[in-house]
C-alpha cells in the first residue's frame, strides 16, 4: 500500500512540476520514511474531517502543509527539529491520507478555507505556514485572503506557477517528450485545479522565505535511447531551465517581503528525509523564523 501511494505521489508531483525537474521528485518514491511520531488528531470541520499531527512544543504555532498525496506524518523527521522554539502541527489536506475525501473542494481557494477552518477549530489566531511542494498554491492563496492570520511563510520547493508550467509542458512546440501522468481520484482533482492559475504573491505582506531547488540537468529515464535523450536535453536547455528561473523571478519580483535561497545538488524530496539538504533547510528556517544565528 505504501509503495503504491508513493508512486501516485511521484506521478502527481511530476505533473505539477511540468516534468521540468522530474528527477527531483523521483527521490520521493524510495525515501526511507521514519516511524510515525507525534500525536494524531482529527478536526471535524463543516463538511470535512481532516487529519492532523501535533508534535508539541511551546511558542508560536507552525503549521506544516503536505505535498501531493502525503500524510502530515511525512514531516516526522523535520518537525521535531523546530519544536524547541514553536508549537508544531501538520495538516493532511482533504483527499489524502486519513482525511476525508469528499467529491469536490480541491481548488486552492477551498483548500485555503480548510486551513482557516482548521485554525478556528484549534483556536489558533495566527500561524506561520510551512508548505512543501504543491502546498505552495493553497498557502499563497491563504496568505493573500487572510493576511491577519499569518505571521510568516516558508516555501519548501513550493514556488510554482502551475498554469504556465502545464501550458509549457503540453504545448506542441515546447512540450516535454515524455507522457504527462494524470493522477487518479482526488489527487488528479488537486492537480487540475492548481493548473487553472499561477501564483499571485502581490497580496501578501507577511515575510516569506523560499528554499528553491535548482536543477542543473534534466531527468532522463535510464532506458532512454539516444534520440529521446537528445530531445530531452534540447527541451531542457531551451525551455526547462528558463522556466525554472522564471518561477523564481516571479516570486522575487511580486513577494514584497520575500527572500530566496537557491539549493544546488539537491532533490525535491530531500526536505522530508534526514540528510544534508534537510539539515540546511532547518538551519535556514530557524534563522528566518526565530532570528537565530
C-alpha positions as CSV (number, residue, x, y, z in Angstrom):
1,X,0.0,0.0,0.0
2,X,2.8,2.4,0.9
3,X,4.7,1.8,-2.3
4,X,1.7,2.3,-4.5
5,X,0.8,5.5,-2.7
6,X,4.4,6.8,-3.1
7,X,4.1,6.0,-6.9
8,X,1.0,8.1,-7.0
9,X,2.7,10.9,-5.2
10,X,5.6,10.9,-7.7
11,X,3.2,10.9,-10.7
12,X,1.2,13.8,-9.3
13,X,4.2,15.9,-8.4
14,X,5.7,15.3,-11.8
15,X,2.6,16.8,-13.3
16,X,2.8,19.8,-11.0
17,X,6.4,20.5,-11.8
18,X,5.7,20.0,-15.5
19,X,8.3,17.3,-15.5
20,X,10.9,20.1,-15.8
21,X,12.7,18.6,-12.8
22,X,11.3,15.1,-12.7
23,X,14.5,13.6,-11.3
24,X,13.9,15.6,-8.1
25,X,10.6,14.1,-7.2
26,X,11.6,10.5,-8.1
27,X,13.6,10.6,-4.9
28,X,10.2,10.5,-3.0
29,X,9.5,7.0,-4.3
30,X,12.4,5.5,-2.5
31,X,12.9,7.7,0.5
32,X,13.0,6.0,3.9
33,X,10.0,7.2,5.9
34,X,10.6,7.4,9.7
35,X,8.4,5.6,12.2
36,X,5.3,7.8,12.8
37,X,5.7,10.1,15.8
38,X,3.6,12.9,17.1
39,X,0.0,12.8,18.3
40,X,-2.7,12.2,15.7
41,X,-5.9,14.1,15.8
42,X,-9.0,14.8,13.7
43,X,-10.5,18.2,13.1
44,X,-14.3,17.9,12.4
45,X,-14.9,20.9,10.2
46,X,-18.0,21.9,8.3
47,X,-18.3,19.4,5.5
48,X,-15.0,17.6,6.0
49,X,-12.9,15.9,8.7
50,X,-9.1,16.5,8.4
51,X,-6.3,14.5,10.0
52,X,-3.5,16.4,11.7
53,X,-0.4,15.6,13.7
54,X,0.7,17.5,16.8
55,X,4.5,17.3,17.6
56,X,4.2,19.5,20.6
57,X,6.4,22.4,21.6
58,X,5.7,25.8,23.0
59,X,5.8,29.2,21.4
60,X,4.3,30.5,18.1
61,X,2.4,28.0,16.1
62,X,4.0,26.5,12.9
63,X,1.6,24.7,10.6
64,X,3.2,22.3,8.1
65,X,1.3,21.7,4.9
66,X,1.9,18.5,2.9
67,X,3.0,17.7,-0.7
68,X,0.7,15.8,-3.1
69,X,-0.6,12.5,-1.6
70,X,1.3,12.8,1.6
71,X,0.1,12.5,5.2
72,X,1.2,15.0,7.7
73,X,3.4,12.3,9.1
74,X,5.7,13.0,6.1
75,X,7.2,15.7,8.3
76,X,8.0,13.3,11.2
77,X,11.8,13.8,10.5
78,X,11.5,17.6,10.1
79,X,9.0,18.7,12.8
80,X,10.9,17.8,15.9
81,X,13.8,19.9,14.8
82,X,11.6,23.0,15.2
83,X,9.5,22.1,18.3
84,X,12.0,23.5,20.8
85,X,11.0,27.0,19.6
86,X,7.4,26.6,18.4
87,X,4.3,24.5,18.7
88,X,4.5,22.4,15.5
89,X,1.4,21.0,13.8
90,X,0.9,19.3,10.5
91,X,-2.3,19.2,8.4
92,X,-3.2,16.4,5.9
93,X,-5.3,18.1,3.2
94,X,-8.7,16.7,2.1
95,X,-8.4,13.7,-0.3
96,X,-5.2,12.5,1.2
97,X,-4.2,10.1,4.0
98,X,-6.7,9.7,6.8
99,X,-8.5,13.0,5.9
100,X,-12.0,12.8,4.3
101,X,-12.2,12.7,0.5
102,X,-15.4,14.5,-0.5
103,X,-16.4,14.7,-4.1
104,X,-15.3,18.3,-4.5
105,X,-13.3,21.1,-2.9
106,X,-9.8,20.5,-4.3
107,X,-9.2,24.0,-5.7
108,X,-6.7,26.3,-3.9
109,X,-9.5,28.6,-2.7
110,X,-11.3,25.8,-0.9
111,X,-8.1,24.3,0.4
112,X,-7.2,27.7,1.9
113,X,-10.6,27.8,3.6
114,X,-9.9,24.4,5.1
115,X,-6.7,25.9,6.6
116,X,-8.7,28.7,8.1
117,X,-11.4,26.3,9.4
118,X,-8.7,24.2,11.0
119,X,-7.1,27.2,12.7
120,X,-10.6,28.1,14.0
121,X,-11.1,24.6,15.3
122,X,-7.8,24.6,17.1
123,X,-8.5,28.2,18.4
124,X,-5.3,29.5,16.8
125,X,-5.5,33.1,15.8
126,X,-2.2,33.4,13.9
127,X,0.3,30.9,12.5
128,X,3.4,30.6,10.4
129,X,2.8,28.3,7.4
130,X,5.5,25.9,6.1
131,X,4.4,24.4,2.8
132,X,6.1,21.6,0.8
133,X,5.7,21.2,-3.0
134,X,2.1,21.6,-4.1
135,X,1.2,23.2,-0.8
136,X,2.6,26.5,-2.1
137,X,-0.6,27.1,-4.0
138,X,-3.0,26.9,-1.1
139,X,-0.5,28.6,1.2
140,X,-0.2,31.6,-1.1
141,X,-4.0,31.7,-1.5
142,X,-4.4,31.6,2.3
143,X,-1.9,34.4,3.0
144,X,-3.5,36.6,0.4
145,X,-7.1,36.0,1.6
146,X,-6.4,36.0,5.3
147,X,-3.4,38.2,6.0
148,X,-4.3,38.8,9.6
149,X,-3.9,35.1,10.3
150,X,-0.3,34.8,9.0
151,X,3.0,35.6,10.8
152,X,5.5,34.2,8.2
153,X,5.6,31.8,5.3
154,X,8.2,29.2,4.3
155,X,8.1,27.6,0.9
156,X,10.0,24.3,0.7
157,X,10.5,23.9,-3.0
158,X,6.9,25.2,-3.3
159,X,7.3,28.2,-5.6
160,X,5.2,27.1,-8.5
161,X,3.4,28.6,-11.5
162,X,1.2,25.7,-12.3
163,X,-0.7,27.1,-15.2
164,X,2.3,28.4,-17.1
165,X,4.2,25.1,-16.3
166,X,1.3,23.0,-17.6
167,X,1.0,25.1,-20.8
168,X,4.7,24.8,-21.4
169,X,4.7,21.0,-20.8
170,X,1.7,20.4,-23.2
171,X,2.2,23.0,-25.9
172,X,3.1,21.1,-29.2
173,X,6.0,23.4,-29.7
174,X,7.5,23.2,-26.2
175,X,6.1,20.1,-24.6
176,X,8.2,17.6,-22.8
177,X,9.0,14.4,-24.8
178,X,7.6,12.1,-22.2
179,X,3.9,11.5,-21.3
180,X,2.5,13.7,-18.5
181,X,1.0,11.5,-15.8
182,X,-2.6,12.2,-14.6
183,X,-3.0,11.1,-11.0
184,X,-6.3,9.3,-10.3
185,X,-9.1,10.4,-8.0
186,X,-8.8,13.3,-5.6
187,X,-5.1,13.8,-6.4
188,X,-5.9,14.4,-10.0
189,X,-8.5,16.9,-8.9
190,X,-5.9,18.8,-6.9
191,X,-3.5,18.8,-9.9
192,X,-6.2,20.0,-12.4
193,X,-7.5,22.7,-10.1
194,X,-4.0,24.1,-9.4
195,X,-3.3,24.2,-13.2
196,X,-6.0,26.8,-13.6
197,X,-3.8,29.7,-12.4
198,X,-0.3,30.8,-11.5
199,X,0.6,32.0,-8.0
200,X,-0.4,35.6,-7.0
201,X,2.1,36.9,-4.5
202,X,1.1,40.6,-4.8
203,X,-1.4,40.5,-2.0
204,X,1.0,39.0,0.6
205,X,2.6,41.3,3.2
206,X,4.0,38.6,5.5
207,X,7.7,37.9,5.4
208,X,8.4,34.8,3.2
209,X,11.3,32.5,2.7
210,X,11.6,30.3,-0.3
211,X,14.0,27.4,-0.4
212,X,14.2,26.7,-4.1
213,X,15.9,23.6,-5.7
214,X,17.9,24.5,-8.8
215,X,18.4,21.6,-11.2
216,X,21.5,21.7,-13.3
217,X,20.4,18.9,-15.6
218,X,17.1,17.3,-16.7
219,X,15.7,14.0,-15.7
220,X,16.4,11.3,-18.3
221,X,15.0,7.8,-18.0
222,X,17.6,5.1,-17.7
223,X,16.1,3.3,-20.7
224,X,16.0,6.4,-23.0
225,X,17.6,5.9,-26.4
226,X,20.0,8.4,-28.0
227,X,17.2,10.2,-29.8
228,X,15.0,10.6,-26.7
229,X,18.0,11.7,-24.7
230,X,18.9,14.4,-27.2
231,X,15.3,15.7,-27.3
232,X,15.0,15.9,-23.6
233,X,18.3,17.8,-23.3
234,X,17.3,20.2,-26.1
235,X,13.9,20.9,-24.5
236,X,15.6,21.4,-21.1
237,X,18.1,23.9,-22.4
238,X,15.5,25.8,-24.5
239,X,12.5,25.8,-22.1
240,X,13.1,24.0,-18.9
241,X,16.0,26.0,-17.4
242,X,14.5,29.4,-18.4
243,X,11.1,28.4,-16.9
244,X,12.9,27.4,-13.7
245,X,14.4,30.8,-13.5
246,X,11.1,32.5,-14.5
247,X,9.3,30.9,-11.5
248,X,12.0,32.2,-9.2
249,X,12.0,35.7,-10.7
250,X,8.2,35.9,-10.4
251,X,8.4,35.2,-6.6
252,X,11.3,37.6,-6.1
253,X,9.5,40.4,-8.0
254,X,6.0,40.1,-6.6
255,X,6.6,38.9,-3.0
256,X,7.0,42.2,-1.2
257,X,8.9,40.9,1.8
258,X,10.5,37.7,0.4
259,X,13.9,36.1,0.3
260,X,15.2,33.2,-1.8
261,X,17.8,30.6,-1.0
262,X,18.9,28.5,-4.0
263,X,19.8,24.9,-3.4
264,X,22.0,23.1,-5.9
265,X,22.9,19.4,-5.7
266,X,19.5,18.8,-4.0
267,X,16.4,16.8,-4.9
268,X,12.7,17.8,-4.3
269,X,12.1,15.1,-1.8
270,X,15.2,15.8,0.3
271,X,13.4,18.2,2.5
272,X,11.4,15.3,4.1
273,X,14.3,13.0,4.8
274,X,17.3,13.2,7.2
275,X,20.4,14.4,5.3
276,X,22.4,17.5,4.3
277,X,19.6,19.2,2.4
278,X,17.1,18.9,5.3
279,X,19.8,20.0,7.8
280,X,20.5,23.1,5.8
281,X,16.7,23.8,5.4
282,X,16.3,23.5,9.1
283,X,19.2,25.9,9.7
284,X,17.8,28.5,7.3
285,X,14.3,28.1,8.7
286,X,15.5,28.6,12.3
287,X,17.3,31.8,11.3
288,X,14.3,33.1,9.5
289,X,11.6,32.0,11.9
290,X,13.3,32.5,15.3
291,X,16.1,35.1,14.5
292,X,18.8,32.6,15.4
293,X,22.4,32.9,14.2
